[in-house]
Amino acid sequence: MNDSGRNGQYFWCTRHNRVETEADVCAARYTMGPYPSVAAAENALTQVRQRNEAWDAEDARWAGESK
């Protein structure tokens, strides 16, 4: 995949586990984005995991639990 997406619109497809552009993007229920670059789209699941871990830790801290 190259950086030829229209207006920098790249998506991570959870159905096909690949970066897609507006030209070949799957239905919204299968995609995450848009992202400004191929690299950002490729990193989508890592970013989601990191944010979820941070939010879980914050929830635990808020509830008075140690995590």
C-alpha positions as CSV (number, residue, x, y, z in Angstrom):
1,M,0.0,0.0,0.0
2,N,1.4,3.4,-0.9
3,D,0.5,6.8,0.3
4,S,-1.8,7.6,-2.6
5,G,-5.1,7.9,-0.7
6,R,-7.4,10.7,-1.6
7,N,-7.0,13.6,0.8
8,G,-5.0,11.4,3.2
9,Q,-7.9,9.1,3.9
10,Y,-6.7,5.7,5.1
11,F,-8.6,3.2,7.0
12,W,-7.8,0.0,8.9
13,C,-10.1,-2.9,7.9
14,T,-10.7,-5.3,10.7
15,R,-12.2,-7.8,8.3
16,H,-9.2,-8.0,6.0
17,N,-6.5,-6.8,8.5
18,R,-5.1,-4.3,6.0
19,V,-5.0,-0.6,5.2
20,E,-7.6,0.5,2.7
21,T,-8.2,3.8,0.9
22,E,-11.5,5.5,-0.1
23,A,-11.2,3.7,-3.4
24,D,-11.4,0.2,-1.8
25,V,-12.7,0.7,1.7
26,C,-15.0,-1.9,3.3
27,A,-18.3,-1.0,5.1
28,A,-17.9,1.3,8.1
29,R,-18.7,-1.5,10.5
30,Y,-15.4,-3.2,9.5
31,T,-13.2,-0.1,9.4
32,M,-11.4,2.2,11.7
33,G,-10.4,5.7,10.7
34,P,-9.8,7.8,8.7
35,Y,-6.1,8.2,9.4
36,P,-3.8,10.7,7.8
37,S,-1.2,8.1,6.6
38,V,-0.7,4.4,5.9
39,A,1.5,4.1,9.0
40,A,-1.1,5.6,11.2
41,A,-3.8,3.2,9.9
42,E,-1.4,0.3,10.3
43,N,-0.9,1.3,13.9
44,A,-4.7,1.6,14.6
45,L,-5.1,-1.6,16.7
46,T,-2.0,-0.9,18.8
47,Q,-3.3,2.6,19.5
48,V,-6.7,1.2,20.5
49,R,-5.0,-1.4,22.8
50,Q,-2.8,1.3,24.5
51,R,-5.8,3.6,25.0
52,N,-7.9,0.8,26.5
53,E,-5.1,-0.1,28.9
54,A,-4.8,3.5,30.0
55,W,-8.5,3.9,30.4
56,D,-8.8,0.6,32.4
57,A,-5.9,1.8,34.7
58,E,-7.7,5.2,35.2
59,D,-11.0,3.4,35.9
60,A,-9.2,1.2,38.5
61,R,-7.5,4.3,40.0
62,W,-10.8,6.1,40.2
63,A,-12.4,3.0,41.9
64,G,-9.6,2.9,44.4
65,E,-8.1,-0.3,43.0
66,S,-4.5,-0.8,42.3
67,K,-3.6,-2.0,38.9
